[in-house]
Amino acid sequence: MSVKLDHGSDELTENHEINVTPFIDVMLVLLIVFMVAAPLATVDTPVDLPVSTAERQPKPDAPLYLTVKADLSFVLRDAPIAREELGSALDKATEGKKDERIFLRADKTVPYGELMQAMNVLRAAGYLKVALVGLEQ
């Protein structure tokens, strides 16, 4: 609120005019910030996925590990398994519980496409809760 001083009387009166100049200055600065920041947020960059630094999550008492080895073969817990038999082997290991979490781990040299195919096999078998296992730093 601003006050207009008039030397003609001893009474102070309120000025009801709004000074919009600071408001416009702030809006222009925000506009420039968003114009500069928007293109930077949509840049596509090649990604080399690093080691996870996420906090350790509690594991179940008997986690079910599915491993994709460097030669693209599967190992369920400690037993090698063929890709075609993976669904039935998972049903046997989980006793038919499709909501059990499967811990998927893969060798560092496994191509991303092969890892996605393994996840597609899990999805086709009805296992939608998949946790990816990585090294802790």
CYANA upper distance limits for C-alpha pairs under 8 A (distance plus 0.5 A):
  1 MET  CA     14 GLU  CA      8.00
  1 MET  CA     15 ASN  CA      7.78
  1 MET  CA     16 HIS  CA      8.24
  2 SER  CA     14 GLU  CA      6.98
  2 SER  CA     15 ASN  CA      6.15
  2 SER  CA     16 HIS  CA      8.25
  3 VAL  CA     12 LEU  CA      7.57
  3 VAL  CA     13 THR  CA      6.82
  3 VAL  CA     14 GLU  CA      5.52
  3 VAL  CA     15 ASN  CA      6.01
  4 LYS  CA     12 LEU  CA      7.52
  4 LYS  CA     13 THR  CA      6.71
  4 LYS  CA     14 GLU  CA      6.85
  4 LYS  CA     15 ASN  CA      6.38
  5 LEU  CA     12 LEU  CA      6.91
  5 LEU  CA     13 THR  CA      8.00
  6 ASP  CA     10 ASP  CA      8.48
  6 ASP  CA     12 LEU  CA      8.04
 20 VAL  CA     24 ILE  CA      6.72
 21 THR  CA     25 ASP  CA      6.75
 22 PRO  CA     26 VAL  CA      6.75
 23 PHE  CA     27 MET  CA      6.78
 24 ILE  CA     28 LEU  CA      6.68
 25 ASP  CA     29 VAL  CA      6.81
 26 VAL  CA     30 LEU  CA      6.74
 27 MET  CA     31 LEU  CA      6.59
 28 LEU  CA     32 ILE  CA      6.76
 29 VAL  CA     33 VAL  CA      6.75
 30 LEU  CA     34 PHE  CA      6.71
 31 LEU  CA     35 MET  CA      6.60
 32 ILE  CA     36 VAL  CA      6.72
 33 VAL  CA     37 ALA  CA      6.57
 34 PHE  CA     38 ALA  CA      6.27
 35 MET  CA     39 PRO  CA      7.96
 36 VAL  CA     40 LEU  CA      7.75
 37 ALA  CA     41 ALA  CA      6.97
 38 ALA  CA     42 THR  CA      7.50
 39 PRO  CA     43 VAL  CA      7.39
 51 VAL  CA    134 GLY  CA      7.16
 51 VAL  CA    135 LEU  CA      6.48
 51 VAL  CA    136 GLU  CA      7.22
 51 VAL  CA    137 GLN  CA      7.18
 52 SER  CA    134 GLY  CA      6.70
 52 SER  CA    135 LEU  CA      6.87
 52 SER  CA    136 GLU  CA      6.34
 52 SER  CA    137 GLN  CA      7.23
 53 THR  CA    136 GLU  CA      6.54
 53 THR  CA    137 GLN  CA      6.24
 54 ALA  CA    136 GLU  CA      8.16
 59 LYS  CA     63 PRO  CA      7.25
 63 PRO  CA    101 ARG  CA      8.40
 63 PRO  CA    102 ILE  CA      7.99
 63 PRO  CA    103 PHE  CA      7.55
 64 LEU  CA     76 LEU  CA      8.06
 64 LEU  CA     77 ARG  CA      6.81
 64 LEU  CA    101 ARG  CA      7.87
 64 LEU  CA    102 ILE  CA      6.01
 64 LEU  CA    103 PHE  CA      6.44
 65 TYR  CA     76 LEU  CA      6.56
 65 TYR  CA     77 ARG  CA      5.67
 65 TYR  CA    102 ILE  CA      6.74
 65 TYR  CA    103 PHE  CA      5.24
 65 TYR  CA    104 LEU  CA      6.49
 65 TYR  CA    105 ARG  CA      7.75
 66 LEU  CA     74 PHE  CA      7.44
 66 LEU  CA     75 VAL  CA      6.32
 66 LEU  CA     76 LEU  CA      5.17
 66 LEU  CA     77 ARG  CA      6.74
 66 LEU  CA    102 ILE  CA      7.41
 66 LEU  CA    103 PHE  CA      6.56
 66 LEU  CA    104 LEU  CA      5.45
 66 LEU  CA    105 ARG  CA      6.85
 67 THR  CA     74 PHE  CA      6.14
 67 THR  CA     75 VAL  CA      5.55
 67 THR  CA     76 LEU  CA      6.93
 67 THR  CA     77 ARG  CA      8.24
 67 THR  CA    104 LEU  CA      6.43
 67 THR  CA    105 ARG  CA      5.42
 67 THR  CA    106 ALA  CA      6.04
 67 THR  CA    107 ASP  CA      8.45
 68 VAL  CA     72 LEU  CA      6.19
 68 VAL  CA     73 SER  CA      6.28
 68 VAL  CA     74 PHE  CA      5.38
 68 VAL  CA     75 VAL  CA      7.12
 68 VAL  CA    104 LEU  CA      8.28
 68 VAL  CA    105 ARG  CA      6.88
 68 VAL  CA    106 ALA  CA      5.07
 68 VAL  CA    107 ASP  CA      6.89
 68 VAL  CA    110 VAL  CA      8.07
 68 VAL  CA    115 LEU  CA      8.16
 69 LYS  CA     73 SER  CA      5.95
 69 LYS  CA     74 PHE  CA      6.86
 69 LYS  CA     75 VAL  CA      8.04
 69 LYS  CA    106 ALA  CA      6.57
 69 LYS  CA    107 ASP  CA      5.93
 69 LYS  CA    110 VAL  CA      7.85
 70 ALA  CA    106 ALA  CA      8.20
 70 ALA  CA    107 ASP  CA      5.93
 70 ALA  CA    108 LYS  CA      8.13
 70 ALA  CA    109 THR  CA      6.48
 70 ALA  CA    110 VAL  CA      6.17
 71 ASP  CA    110 VAL  CA      8.47
 72 LEU  CA    110 VAL  CA      7.47
 72 LEU  CA    114 GLU  CA      8.06
 73 SER  CA     80 PRO  CA      8.02
 73 SER  CA     81 ILE  CA      8.04
 73 SER  CA     82 ALA  CA      7.71
 73 SER  CA     83 ARG  CA      8.16
 74 PHE  CA     80 PRO  CA      6.38
 74 PHE  CA     81 ILE  CA      5.98
 74 PHE  CA     82 ALA  CA      7.00
 74 PHE  CA     83 ARG  CA      7.32
 75 VAL  CA     79 ALA  CA      5.90
 75 VAL  CA     80 PRO  CA      4.73
 75 VAL  CA     81 ILE  CA      6.09
 76 LEU  CA     80 PRO  CA      6.76
 76 LEU  CA     81 ILE  CA      6.99
 81 ILE  CA     85 GLU  CA      7.13
 81 ILE  CA     86 LEU  CA      7.00
 81 ILE  CA     89 ALA  CA      8.33
 82 ALA  CA     86 LEU  CA      6.83
 85 GLU  CA     89 ALA  CA      6.57
 86 LEU  CA     90 LEU  CA      6.55
 86 LEU  CA    121 VAL  CA      8.34
 87 GLY  CA     91 ASP  CA      6.76
 87 GLY  CA    121 VAL  CA      8.10
 87 GLY  CA    122 LEU  CA      7.68
 87 GLY  CA    125 ALA  CA      5.62
 88 SER  CA     92 LYS  CA      6.68
 89 ALA  CA     93 ALA  CA      6.61
 90 LEU  CA     94 THR  CA      6.46
 90 LEU  CA     96 GLY  CA      8.38
 91 ASP  CA     95 GLU  CA      6.06
 91 ASP  CA     96 GLY  CA      5.13
 91 ASP  CA     97 LYS  CA      7.69
 91 ASP  CA     98 LYS  CA      8.22
 92 LYS  CA     96 GLY  CA      7.03
 94 THR  CA     98 LYS  CA      7.99
 94 THR  CA    100 GLU  CA      7.51
 98 LYS  CA    126 GLY  CA      6.55
 98 LYS  CA    127 TYR  CA      5.79
 98 LYS  CA    128 LEU  CA      8.14
 99 ASP  CA    127 TYR  CA      7.05
 99 ASP  CA    128 LEU  CA      7.61
 99 ASP  CA    129 LYS  CA      6.96
100 GLU  CA    127 TYR  CA      7.95
100 GLU  CA    129 LYS  CA      7.15
101 ARG  CA    127 TYR  CA      8.25
101 ARG  CA    128 LEU  CA      8.40
101 ARG  CA    129 LYS  CA      5.30
101 ARG  CA    130 VAL  CA      6.12
101 ARG  CA    131 ALA  CA      7.33
102 ILE  CA    127 TYR  CA      8.06
102 ILE  CA    129 LYS  CA      6.80
102 ILE  CA    130 VAL  CA      5.37
102 ILE  CA    131 ALA  CA      6.62
103 PHE  CA    130 VAL  CA      6.47
103 PHE  CA    131 ALA  CA      5.29
103 PHE  CA    132 LEU  CA      6.44
103 PHE  CA    133 VAL  CA      6.86
104 LEU  CA    130 VAL  CA      7.13
104 LEU  CA    131 ALA  CA      6.44
104 LEU  CA    132 LEU  CA      5.49
104 LEU  CA    133 VAL  CA      6.46
105 ARG  CA    132 LEU  CA      6.45
105 ARG  CA    133 VAL  CA      5.49
105 ARG  CA    134 GLY  CA      7.53
106 ALA  CA    110 VAL  CA      7.04
106 ALA  CA    115 LEU  CA      7.86
106 ALA  CA    133 VAL  CA      8.43
110 VAL  CA    114 GLU  CA      7.17
110 VAL  CA    115 LEU  CA      7.46
111 PRO  CA    115 LEU  CA      7.10
112 TYR  CA    116 MET  CA      6.78
113 GLY  CA    117 GLN  CA      6.74
114 GLU  CA    118 ALA  CA      6.79
115 LEU  CA    119 MET  CA      6.88
116 MET  CA    120 ASN  CA      6.64
117 GLN  CA    121 VAL  CA      6.73
118 ALA  CA    122 LEU  CA      6.90
119 MET  CA    123 ARG  CA      6.67
119 MET  CA    130 VAL  CA      8.41
120 ASN  CA    124 ALA  CA      6.52
121 VAL  CA    125 ALA  CA      6.71
122 LEU  CA    126 GLY  CA      6.91
122 LEU  CA    127 TYR  CA      5.79
122 LEU  CA    128 LEU  CA      7.58
123 ARG  CA    127 TYR  CA      5.71
123 ARG  CA    128 LEU  CA      6.09
